[in-house]
Amino acid sequence: LGAMAAGPVGAAAGAALGALFEPKIKGNIRFRAKYFPLPTPERFEPPADIRRVSVTEGVDWHRLAIDAGGAASTTSGYELCCIVQSEGTGCTALLYRDQQRKHLAVAFRGTCCATDVITDVNLIQEPWVEGEKDAKCMVHAGFRGSLASISRRLKELLVAAAEGDPAQWDLLVCGHSLGGALATMFVADIAEYGIDAGRGLPTVAKSEPWWGRLWGGGPKAANVPPPRPRSLQAYTFGSPRVGNAEFVARFEATGVEAWRVVNSADVVARVPRAMFSTLGGTKSYEHCGPTVLVSAGDGQCPLWIEGVSQGACPVRDGTPITNPFSKGNLLGDVYETTKEHFELATGDLELLKEQMGVDEPEGLLTGLTSAVTMRKAGIEAAATQWKSIINGRLAEAEQDVLRWSSVVGLDPSYLRRELEMMDTLRTGDALMHHLEPAYFGAMRRVLEEGAVVDMGGEKDPLDA
């Protein structure tokens, strides 16, 4: 441009100034690029031989999607519309579009730089709705701040990619690790408020009209609510928890379809821990959406789905506090067993009193003595049975030392999960299971074994 505008002198001057400000070259990148012509500026139709690959060796999500079939096999129709990134927070999202099927997809990038680590470790909670007084719905401050840096621009681009009418398009939001947390918050915003491009995240302050920076003072009327996509889905992988119980309730009240995929011992999907809130006095963190637990390990069921498979979700913490006398705890079992066998041995005194027609204590005592004499054999049998059961409970407690923790009000199952997680940290599985190759291997196993679901002893196939 300098040569065109000012001739050789301008070009030389521009080159000299550029050399002053241009950073020193540290290396070279060589690559091969192949450009495909677009048939028309309105519609993108990818060539049939296009191949999408992963930068991770041995990982081929495109091949896995094709093998899975169904909606997953149509990924070739997506074009990358844009990448939205904040220089300040590092928050990054990619926006894809399939014009033929009218599908939009937003993928949030996970932790990969120093600023992302700062975002992850900021465990302080702040109101989900900015400026809300006495707020009960609280979220991870680091995640919210990161998403707020790109949320508004991303929503504007969503509306633009949907040709101004998101109601005719399906929207899928996904992310791994930190990206999963950002995806959860982004979906929570859209599910409740629509694609409000007039502000970043929910706030009590008055914001601009959602269409303001898209059409200016043009065709949109002030009373038109923010548009909503035709359908909204969220799939997260190895996502940490993002908010407290009130936020989870608010999220699930929207009815949005959200699935949280967790690979075996992945520790990131189990933090922040409930123990942090118990010891630190902060509000707790909970998970949004049902858990889909996958595993590539031998001896483990490849697929467990919360709400479909039997048993409690192994990824949710629960509470570390328990009533020592509740059923299943050591003292609770001893108490219930003692109560049951005492009543069996003595019978109902009020019923005995009514049957004998005795009102005076002396007469009742005489009748009771007579009844006890007649039931001596039954009492001895009940006492023997009681002793056997109690000894069995104590023997079980000796084999499982954690059962004694219930005596002081700590839930043994909670402590057992904590110890198991600490062991996976020791072996390295906690972090290895969080990486992309581990998730790919687990999901490949699910596909190869026919999506078998753990039904608590039975195995029922689900549609892949």
Disulfide bonds with the S-S distance in Angstrom:
none
